[in-house]
């Protein structure tokens, strides 16, 4: 028996698959006997069969994710309330989910800046995703409020370079450093519409099964974690193609 045949037999025994549902009890017993015989003759078949099943599961997850991204395309790529970095009319779009306290997001920040300097047709849609505690939420509210003063990007850059907790006194210091009206910002931070935006981003991340930050969406692909410039440029070139 070859590896493809063993993988098919293995799939036949997995509950819930169409093949498993179609087999009778006698047929399942026969399949088990064939599997035992094949494994006695070549134990490496099991490893290869499991690898094949894992690949099939990964392909199924990727297909499901792509369908979700397509269904949520307006919310992901074209939500007018989202801040955008890079070229607003760019032909290649990344969506970046990030947390202002996330160390890996801070690691990605200069790399993404390098990408935008080199690739002039890239736009990056920013999705604030405060998942690391109360100070994350506070920082997100400050960023969204700063957007109303057209100063989202300067405050975002400041917070990405920050190496201390973005508690309110620190937020005030950084906001005033980039010439944000703090009194206005503090009032706007409590606007209920900002909490609505945060909730919308959290729900979108759950729908995409995003497990942490940063997370990038490009096309119908989810890229978890911080990546290097070479990978970002490869993804950009693939998106153009």
C-alpha positions in Angstrom: 0.0 0.0 0.0 1.4 3.4 -0.9 1.2 6.6 1.3 -1.7 8.1 -0.5 -3.7 4.9 -0.1 -2.9 4.8 3.6 -4.0 8.5 4.0 -7.3 7.7 2.3 -7.8 4.7 4.6 -7.0 6.8 7.7 -9.5 9.4 6.5 -12.1 6.7 6.2 -11.9 6.1 10.0 -12.1 9.8 11.1 -15.6 10.4 12.6 -17.6 13.0 10.8 -16.0 12.6 7.4 -18.2 11.7 4.4 -16.2 8.6 3.9 -16.5 7.4 7.5 -20.3 8.0 7.4 -20.6 5.9 4.2 -18.8 2.8 5.6 -20.6 -0.1 7.3 -19.3 -1.7 10.5 -17.9 -4.6 8.4 -16.1 -2.2 6.0 -14.6 -0.3 8.9 -13.2 -3.6 10.3 -11.7 -4.4 7.0 -10.1 -1.0 6.7 -8.6 -1.4 10.2 -7.1 -4.8 9.2 -5.6 -3.3 6.0 -4.1 -0.4 8.0 -2.6 -2.8 10.6 -1.0 -4.9 7.8 0.4 -1.8 6.0 1.9 -0.4 9.2 3.5 -3.7 10.1 5.2 -3.8 6.7 6.3 -0.1 6.8 5.8 1.8 10.0 6.9 5.1 8.4 3.6 5.1 6.5 1.8 6.3 9.7 4.0 9.4 9.9 3.6 10.3 6.3 -0.2 9.7 6.5 -0.6 11.9 9.5 1.5 14.6 7.7 -0.9 14.4 4.7 -3.9 14.7 7.0 -2.4 17.7 8.7 -1.8 19.3 5.3 -5.4 18.7 4.3 -6.6 20.3 7.5 -4.4 23.3 7.0 -5.7 23.7 3.5 -9.3 23.5 4.8 -8.6 26.2 7.5 -7.0 28.4 4.9 -10.0 28.0 2.6 -12.4 28.9 5.4 -10.3 31.9 6.4 -10.2 33.2 2.8 -14.0 32.9 2.6 -14.4 34.9 5.9 -12.0 37.6 4.6 -13.9 37.9 1.4 -17.2 38.1 3.3 -15.7 40.8 5.6 -13.9 42.7 2.9 -15.7 46.0 3.3 -15.1 46.0 7.1 -11.5 45.0 6.7 -10.3 47.0 3.8 -12.7 49.9 3.2 -14.0 51.1 6.6 -13.8 54.9 6.3 -13.3 55.2 10.1 -10.0 53.3 10.1 -6.8 55.3 9.9 -4.5 54.6 7.0 -0.8 54.8 6.7 1.2 54.9 3.4 -0.4 55.7 0.1 -4.2 56.1 0.7 -4.7 55.2 -3.0 -2.2 52.3 -3.0 -2.8 49.3 -5.1 -1.6 46.9 -2.4 -3.4 46.9 1.0 -2.3 45.4 4.3 -4.6 45.4 7.3 -2.7 45.5 10.6 -4.2 44.4 13.8 -2.1 45.7 16.7 -2.1 46.4 20.4 -0.3 49.6 21.6 1.4 47.6 24.4 2.4 44.7 22.3 6.2 44.2 22.1 6.0 42.3 18.8 3.9 45.2 17.3 6.7 47.5 18.4 9.2 45.2 16.7 7.1 45.3 13.5 6.7 49.1 13.5 10.1 50.1 12.0 10.0 47.3 9.5 6.6 48.4 8.2 8.0 52.0 8.0 10.8 50.7 5.8 8.3 48.9 3.6 6.3 52.1 3.1 9.4 54.0 2.2 10.4 51.4 -0.4 7.0 50.5 -1.8 5.1 53.6 -2.7 1.9 51.8 -3.7 1.2 50.2 -0.3 -1.5 51.3 2.0 -1.9 50.0 5.6 -5.2 50.0 7.3 -4.8 50.2 11.1 -7.0 48.1 13.3 -6.5 48.9 17.0 -7.0 45.6 18.9 -6.6 46.2 22.7 -6.2 42.7 24.1 -3.4 43.2 26.7 -5.3 44.8 29.6 -6.7 48.1 30.7 -3.8 50.2 29.6 -4.1 48.8 26.1 -7.7 49.9 26.0 -6.7 53.4 27.4 -4.1 53.7 24.7 -6.5 52.7 21.9 -9.1 55.2 23.1 -6.3 57.9 23.0 -5.3 56.9 19.5 -8.9 56.9 18.2 -9.5 60.3 19.9 -6.2 61.7 18.4 -7.6 60.7 14.9 -10.2 63.5 15.4 -7.4 66.0 15.5 -5.7 64.4 12.5 -2.8 63.4 14.7 -3.3 59.6 14.9 -0.1 58.8 13.1 2.2 60.9 15.4 0.7 59.5 18.5 0.8 55.9 17.1 4.5 56.4 16.3 5.2 57.7 19.8 3.4 54.8 21.4 5.2 52.2 19.3 8.6 53.7 20.4 7.4 53.8 24.1 9.1 51.5 26.5 6.9 52.1 29.5 3.3 51.5 30.4 0.9 53.9 28.5 -0.9 54.9 31.7 -2.8 58.2 31.5 0.1 60.5 32.7 2.3 58.9 30.1 -0.3 59.3 27.4 -0.7 63.0 28.3 3.0 63.5 28.0 3.3 61.8 24.7 0.2 63.5 23.3 1.4 66.9 24.2 4.8 66.2 22.8 3.2 65.7 19.4 1.0 68.8 19.8 -2.3 67.2 20.6 -4.8 69.2 22.5 -4.9 67.1 25.7 -8.1 68.5 27.1 -10.0 67.8 23.9 -8.4 64.4 23.6 -9.4 63.4 27.1 -13.0 64.4 26.4 -13.1 62.5 23.1 -11.7 59.4 24.7 -14.9 58.9 26.6 -17.1 59.2 23.6 -19.3 56.0 23.3 -18.6 55.8 19.6 -15.0 55.0 20.3 -16.0 52.0 22.5 -18.2 50.9 19.6 -15.3 51.0 17.2 -13.2 48.9 19.7 -15.9 46.4 20.0 -16.2 46.1 16.2 -12.5 45.5 15.9 -12.6 42.8 18.6 -15.5 41.1 16.9 -13.8 41.2 13.5 -10.6 39.6 15.0 -12.7 36.8 16.6 -14.4 36.1 13.3 -10.9 35.8 11.7 -9.7 33.7 14.6 -6.8 36.1 15.3 -5.0 34.7 18.3 -2.7 37.6 19.0 -1.0 40.7 17.8 0.4 41.8 15.4 -1.6 40.1 12.7 -1.6 41.2 9.1 -4.2 40.5 6.4 -3.1 40.8 2.8 -5.4 39.6 0.1 -7.0 36.5 1.6 -4.0 35.6 3.7 -3.5 36.0 7.4 0.1 36.6 8.6 0.4 36.2 12.3 3.3 37.8 14.3 6.1 40.1 13.4 7.8 39.4 10.1 10.9 40.9 8.5 11.2 43.3 5.6 12.0 40.6 3.1 8.8 38.7 3.9 6.7 42.0 3.7 8.2 42.7 0.3 7.5 39.1 -0.9 3.9 39.4 0.2 3.6 42.8 -1.5 5.0 41.4 -4.8 2.6 38.4 -4.5 -0.3 40.7 -4.0 0.6 42.7 -7.1 0.8 39.5 -9.1 
